[in-house]
Amino acid sequence: MKYLIIYAHPNPKSFNAAIKEQVVSYLKSKGKEVVVRDLYQLGFNPTLSGNDFAQFLQGQIPLDIKKEQELIGEADTLIIIHPIWWFNLPAILKGYIDRVFSHGFAYKFADGEIKGLLTGKNVIIINTTGGPQENYENFGYKDALKLTICNGIFAFCGMSVKSHKFFYAVPTVSNDARTKMLEEIKALDF
Ligand SMILES: Cc1cc2nc3c(=O)[nH]c(=O)nc-3n(C[C@H](O)[C@H](O)[C@H](O)COP(=O)(O)O)c2cc1C
């Protein structure tokens, strides 16, 4: 079982970084194979450009996209770790999806239908928020994010979403609460 972590946070001292480290050490302690793609550290280019489209039209894949697609191809489970920024993905991760989850790799249009091509792969999403759980649950933000991220991206591409975990109000809760959040990671169904 191979795990590919796609991680988007620019600050190595962030809580998201602690989550990423916790996931890596937990999976390694279980003898699992883990690859981490730290999008900021890689300097991943998130702009889907005219040049990308020109290459796609010629049946070619830009090298940086090809590398990421190969890693996804080798993985059984993708683990996506990121903060919620403006009720969405950080732009670098959105751009990774734009460019790497391309037509012909992640999905295709065929016979008047849209077909997901990443069937057989699982995904686990771990998000942190600044806002409290009540706001996310009472005002529909959680449902909206599940709809757009789980369904709109990953299930659309044929993947099976095993869990979408939220850690709420991360900047304002106590250190003890944050420590408990990190402990909760071990209970996720990897
Ligand atoms: C650019 C930016 C946009 C943000 N937008 C939201 C938001 O829409 N909703 C929310 O709950 N928190 C928002 N936050 C707060 C972050 O989600 C929160 O600080 C982060 O999840 C905490 O994890 P960290 O310590 O690893 O950064 C935003 C933070 C930044 C920097």
The ligand as an SDF file (V2000), in Angstrom:
LIG
                    3D

 31 33  0  0  0  0  0  0  0  0999 V2000
   -5.1020   33.6320    3.3620 C   0  0  0  0  0  0  0  0  0  0  0  0
   -5.8960   33.0470    4.4880 C   0  0  0  0  0  0  0  0  0  0  0  0
   -7.2450   32.8250    4.3100 C   0  0  0  0  0  0  0  0  0  0  0  0
   -7.9850   32.2160    5.3210 C   0  0  0  0  0  0  0  0  0  0  0  0
   -9.3120   31.9510    5.1110 N   0  0  0  0  0  0  0  0  0  0  0  0
  -10.0180   31.2610    6.0480 C   0  0  0  0  0  0  0  0  0  0  0  0
  -11.3650   30.8770    5.7950 C   0  0  0  0  0  0  0  0  0  0  0  0
  -11.9370   31.1470    4.7490 O   0  0  0  0  0  0  0  0  0  0  0  0
  -12.0090   30.1670    6.7700 N   0  0  0  0  0  0  0  0  0  0  0  0
  -11.4210   29.8230    7.9490 C   0  0  0  0  0  0  0  0  0  0  0  0
  -12.0450   29.1520    8.7750 O   0  0  0  0  0  0  0  0  0  0  0  0
  -10.1360   30.1790    8.2030 N   0  0  0  0  0  0  0  0  0  0  0  0
   -9.4250   30.8770    7.2780 C   0  0  0  0  0  0  0  0  0  0  0  0
   -8.1160   31.1900    7.5070 N   0  0  0  0  0  0  0  0  0  0  0  0
   -7.4840   30.7100    8.7630 C   0  0  0  0  0  0  0  0  0  0  0  0
   -6.7310   29.4180    8.5130 C   0  0  0  0  0  0  0  0  0  0  0  0
   -7.5630   28.3920    8.0200 O   0  0  0  0  0  0  0  0  0  0  0  0
   -6.0860   28.9130    9.8200 C   0  0  0  0  0  0  0  0  0  0  0  0
   -5.2610   29.9390   10.3090 O   0  0  0  0  0  0  0  0  0  0  0  0
   -5.2800   27.6470    9.5870 C   0  0  0  0  0  0  0  0  0  0  0  0
   -6.1360   26.6040    9.1990 O   0  0  0  0  0  0  0  0  0  0  0  0
   -4.5440   27.2310   10.8330 C   0  0  0  0  0  0  0  0  0  0  0  0
   -3.5880   26.2460   10.5120 O   0  0  0  0  0  0  0  0  0  0  0  0
   -2.0210   26.6210   10.4210 P   0  0  0  0  0  0  0  0  0  0  0  0
   -1.5950   27.0720   11.7870 O   0  0  0  0  0  0  0  0  0  0  0  0
   -1.3490   25.3710   10.0050 O   0  0  0  0  0  0  0  0  0  0  0  0
   -1.9020   27.7500    9.4000 O   0  0  0  0  0  0  0  0  0  0  0  0
   -7.3670   31.8480    6.5420 C   0  0  0  0  0  0  0  0  0  0  0  0
   -5.9990   32.1040    6.7090 C   0  0  0  0  0  0  0  0  0  0  0  0
   -5.2700   32.6980    5.6960 C   0  0  0  0  0  0  0  0  0  0  0  0
   -3.7930   32.9480    5.8980 C   0  0  0  0  0  0  0  0  0  0  0  0
  1  2  1  0
  2  3  1  0
  2 30  2  0
  3  4  2  0
  4  5  1  0
  4 28  1  0
  5  6  2  0
  6  7  1  0
  6 13  1  0
  7  8  2  0
  7  9  1  0
  9 10  1  0
 10 11  2  0
 10 12  1  0
 12 13  2  0
 13 14  1  0
 14 15  1  0
 14 28  1  0
 15 16  1  0
 16 17  1  0
 16 18  1  0
 18 19  1  0
 18 20  1  0
 20 21  1  0
 20 22  1  0
 22 23  1  0
 23 24  1  0
 24 25  2  0
 24 26  1  0
 24 27  1  0
 28 29  2  0
 29 30  1  0
 30 31  1  0
M  END
$$$$
